[in-house]
Amino acid sequence: MPLDPAKFADLLTGYCLDVQPGQQVLVRSTTLAAPLLLELQRAILQRDAWPILRAELPGSARVFYEHARDRQLDEPPDIAYYEARKAAAHLGIQAPEDTRALADVDPEIIQRAAFGRQPIREITLKKRWCSSLWPTEALAENAGMTLEEYEDFVARALFVNQVDPVRSWGELHDFQAELIARLKQAKELRIESDGTDLTLNVKGRTWVNSDGKRNMPSGEVFTGPHETSANGVVTFDVPSSPAGVHVSGVRLVFRDGEVVESYAEEGEDYLRHALAVDDGAKRLGEIGIGTNFGIDRPTGTILFDEKIGGTVHLALGRSYPETGGKNRSSLHWDLICDLRPGGRLFADGDLVQQHGRFIGLG
């Protein structure tokens, strides 16, 4: 079914952001998301709040990286701080014209700009926020689908193809609560699959039920592992495209929580620069377990791929404070390991997931 922008906008402003009268809601996207942006404007106004729309022109990110000077890379403008502080809620909508637009931009420049924007991100993370996506021709092509097929795929992932999307997200919340109840007493997690045998300590850390309030779509539970606990090797068999740079075939070796060996079949320069961005970039800030079986294949978009039911993802860099994680970094990069072909996840030696299916749940 076609993706209904009005139904999508109501889900984002209601269920995800819970927009209240008088609030200022900052919405960022590109002009390619115009159908959704117009419906978001309508939905926010109907909630007696202020929509602040920031729609970039396609290609503007590349122009920035090509022409920005030292100050523009290292120091966000004052107005960015003002908007971040004044907005009660922040909504980011991915809608790229070209998913590979930054493929030949120096990764060091991208990482430098990310480091410069870190104070803005820290302010935003303390507010109500949500990240989502609007289908474009480039995203559909990246996923190997026609635009019509991709819109249908996105609608299923968001549950907006269902009569009552909010009820469906509530049902997923309940399943994830059951999974968390099983995990929250565990000390050691172990991930096994082809090219992967990794152990992590999560004792005493808080598991978060990600049910669409921050990411839409969502469908994961996550926590922050102890910063010195990761030991072993992990191979990420789902490609990733951070900042529009294609990275695939990543293999990392951890010793006492730190990456000591790294390799990528594609995008190794980006991987190397990412690991060197600051002291926290070589450690894990998150382990997440995907539960959204409406997302049944990788599409090259991390927002969707990390939620695939039957996958596990690990984030290099910054922890989310609500998990109890203490790792600090300007980097937060989710890398995905698909357990569906034959992987297993254990909690204190008990099998939790095998071949992408949860054992004894649901």
N, C-alpha and C positions, 0 to 999 in steps of 0.2 A: 504494500500500500504506500502511496505517497506520504512523505513526512509533512504533517500539518503544522505550519509554523505557529499558529494560534494556540493549539493544544500544547506544543512544546514550550512556548513562552509562558503559558499559565503554570506549567509544571516547574519551570525555573524560578519564577517569581513567587510562587506559592510554596510548594513542597520544599524546594532547595533553599531559597533565600528567606522565605517568610517575611517579605517586604512589609513594613509597617508604615502607617501614615506619617508624613513629614520627613521620612528618611531620604537621603541622597544616595542613589544607586549608580555606581560607576560601571559602565559596560564597555568593554574593549573588544574589537574585532576588526575585520576588514570590510570594505564595501561589498564584497561578494556575499556577505551574510545579510544583505539588505532586507529580504523577506522576514527573517527572524528579528532583526533589529527593530523594524517598524512595529511588529507585534509585541516586542518587549517594551517599546515606548508606550504602546497602548495599555499593556497589562500593568506597568508600574504606575502610570497616571491613574488608572482605575483604582489602584490601592492608595491613592492620595499621597503619592511619593514623587520624588523628582528623578526622572531618568537623565543621566549624564552620559551621552553617547560619544564614544571616541572610536571612529571608524577610519582605519588607516587605508591609504591607497595601496593596491597590490604592487609589490616591488619596493615599498618604502624601507623595509628592513635591510635589503641589500644596499640601497643607497646610503643608509646610515653607516653600515660597516665599511663601505668603500671610502667614505668622506669624513667620518668622525675623527676629530683630533683628540689629543690627550685628555683635555678637560671634559669633552663630551663622552668619552669612554669611562672616565673615572668618577665623574660627579653628575648625578642626575640633577635636572633643573629644579629650582625651588618650587615651581608650581606642581611638580610630581609629588613632592613631599606634602604640599598643601592638600592636593586631591586625595592622597592616600589617607591622610589623617581625618579629613572632613567626611569622606564617604562612609556610610554605615555598612554598606555591602559592596562587594566587588565581584563582577562577573566577567570572565574571559571566554570568548568564543573563537576557537580556531576555524579559520576559513581561508586557507592559502590558495593563491593562484598557481604556485609552483612549489611542490614539496622539496625540490632539490635546489632551490634558489640560492642557498648559502653553501652549496657543496664545495665550491672552490675558494671560499673565504678562509683566511688564516684562522685556524682554531684558537690560537692564542688571543686574537682580537676578540673573538666571541666570548671566551672565558674571562677576559679582562673586563668586558662590558657587563657580564653577569656578576662579577665581583663588585663592580661599581654600583649596581642596582640592588645589592643585597639589603641595604637599609630600608629600601622601599618594600621589598618582599617581607621583611620582618614586621613592618607596620601592617601590611595587608593580612598576614597570617593571624594577627590578633583580632581581625574583624570577621564578619560573616562573609564567606567567599565561596565561589563555585567556578569550576572550569568545565567547558563543554565544547561542542563542535557543530558546525553547519556543513552539510555535504557540498563539496565543490567537484568540478571535473578533475582537478589534480588529485584530490583524495581518492576519488573513485578509480582513477587510473592506477594510482599507487597500490590500491587494494585488488587490482585485476578485475574490476567490475565496470559495467556501464553505470552512468549516473543514476538511472532508474533503479538498478539492482542495489547500488550502494545506499540510496535513500531508504529502500526497504530494509536493508541490513541495519542501518542506523535506527530506524523506527523500532525494530525488534529489540535492539540493544537498550534503547531508552524505555521500553515498555509502553510507548505511546501508540503502538498498534493495538493495545488492549483497551477494553471498555473503560477500566478504572486503573490508570497507571499508578496512582498513589496507593491503592490497595495492593497492587503487585509488588511495589517497593516495600510495603509493610511486611508482606509474606517473606521476601528475601531477608529483610531485617531479622525476622524471627528465626529463620534457618541459620543465619550467621551468629545469632546470639547462642544457639545450641552449639555451634562449632567453637565459639569462644569459651563457653563453659567447659569444654573438653581440653582446651589449650591452656587456660589461665593458670592451672596448677603445674604445668610442665616446666622442667628446668632446661632440658636439652632437646633441640630439634635437629633432625638429620635429614638431609636431602640426598637422594640417590637417583641417578639416571645415567644414561650413556655419557661418559666424560665428566660426571659429577659425583662427588662424595664429600659433602660439607657438613660440619656440625656447628651449631650456634647455641649460646646460652641465653635464654629469655626469662630466667627465674626472676619473679617479682616485677616484671615489666607489664604494662597495661596494654591489653588488646583493644583495638578500636573497631567498631562495627561501622564500616563504610557503606552506607545504604542510599547514596545518592544526594546527600545534603551538601557535599563538597565537590565531588566529581559527578557529572551526569553524562554518560552512564557511569554507574559504579558497580559494586559487586565484589567486595574483598574484605578480609579482615587483616589487620596489620599491627605490628608492634616494632619497637626498637630493640634490637639485640644488644647484649652487653658489648661494649666497644672493643674489648680485647679478646673476645671469645671465638671469633670465626677461625676455623682451621680446616684445611683441605683444599679441594679444587672444585670449581664450578664452571660449567660451559653453558653459555646462553645461546640457545638455538633459535630464538626469535629475533629477527633483525630489529634495529632501533634507529630512529632518526631524530636525535636531539638537535634542536636549532637548525633543522633542515639538512643535517649531515648524515649520510647513510653509514651505519656501523653494523657489521654482522660478524658472526663467528667469534664472539668474545670468549676468551678463556682466562680466568683469574685464579691465582694460587694465593691463599691466605695463610698467614702464620701469626698466631696470637692477635688476630683481629685486623692485621694490616696486609694490604696487597704487596706481595714480594715478587710476583711474576705476572706479566700481563701480555696478552696477544689478541689481535683481531685480524680476521681474514680481510675485512674491508674497514676503512676508517681508523687505522691504527694511530695515525697522527692525532686525531681528535681524542682517542682514548688516552694517549700518553699525556696530552695537554690537560685533559680533565683530571687525571690522577695527580697532576702536579700543581693544581690551581691553589691549594692551601693544605695545611696539615691534616685537616679532617677528610679530604677527598679520597684518601686511600682506605678509609674505614667504612663500615656499613652503618647507615642510619635507619634502615627499615628492612623488615621481611614482610611480604604480603602474600596472601593466598587468594587466588581468583576463584569466584563463585558464580559468575554470570554466564550461564549456559546458553543465553540468548546471543552471546558472542562466541561463535564456533570456529573462527579462523583468524590468524593474524592478518592485519591490514596495513601494517607499517606505521600505525599511529599509537603511541604509547598509551594515551588516555584510554583507548579501547583494549589494546593487546594485553595490558597488565591485569585486566579484569576477566580474561578468558577462563571459564570454568575448567579446572584441571591444570592450572599453571601456578607456578610460584615466581615471585619477583623479589629481587634484592636491590636496594637503592644504595649507591655509593654517595657518601656525603651526609648532608644535614639530617638530623633526626627530627621528628615531630615531638615537641616537648610533652604533649599529653600522654605519650607512651612511656614516659620516664627515660627515654633516650637522651644521652648527653652529648652526642657528637655534633660539633659545630662546623659548618662549611658553607661556602657560597654555592656549592654543587649539591644538587639532588637529582640523581639520574637513575631511573628505574630500568633494570635489565631483567629479561624474562627467560625463565627456564620452563619448557613445556614437559609436563610429566605424563601426558596422555599416551605417548608411544610405549611407555614401559617403566616410567619412573615411580618412585615411592617417597612418601613423607612420613617420618616417624616422630612421635613425641614421647620422650623417655622410653624409647624402645617399642612403644605400641604403634601399630600401623594406623595412620589417620587417612591416608590417601594412596591409592594404587591405580596406575594406568589412568589417572585423571578423575577417578571416582572416589567419593568420600565413603569411608567404611563405617557402618553403624550409625549414620546420621540421616535425617530426613524421613 
